[in-house]
Amino acid sequence: MSTVRIAQKHDCARILELIHELAVYEKEPDAVRNTVADLQEHLFGANPQVFAHVAEDATGQVAGVAIWYLTYSTWEGRHGIHLEDLVVRESARGQGLGSALLKELARIAVERGYRRLEWAVLDWNAPAIGFYDAIGSSSLDGWTTRRLDGAALAKAGA
């Protein structure tokens, strides 16, 4: 049996390991700059703006994480949840941990009156897309994710 719970400060090292596993899976093994100290500050500092839930496997080990933050829809006039990362250790996949994490975020959204739970998925990640389709999510056709970072962000912010 698995357990989903709010992440605790002592989970940050395992959360960072899962983030690294995701980076390897997404073919960006050297892209992670995050640290345990960063996670501790951002998840548990004075004014957290990002949140995490973890899933423990049957042995009580953290085997999955959902990292999320609040969004706001001007059309709906309500908050929503943006799921930044959903990661389940490869050896623990198929045990329902990812579903349990998503169900918990959906429960939070419903309980708080939020209107949306949204996330992005790489277009080549067929297993994840199949999983997301199976739980009833839909693709936002006509939308393209855009990003401003690095030198372009510095130039725009100057």
Salt bridges, closest charged atoms under 4 A:
ASP11 OD2 - ARG5 NH1 2.69
ASP11 OD1 - HIS10 NE2 3.50
GLU17 OE1 - ARG14 NH1 2.64
GLU21 OE2 - ARG14 NH1 3.59
GLU56 OE2 - ARG5 NE 2.81
ASP57 OD2 - ARG89 NH2 3.15
GLU76 OE1 - ARG115 NH1 2.76
GLU84 OE1 - HIS82 NE2 3.75
GLU104 OE2 - ARG107 NH2 2.73
GLU111 OE1 - ARG107 NH1 2.84
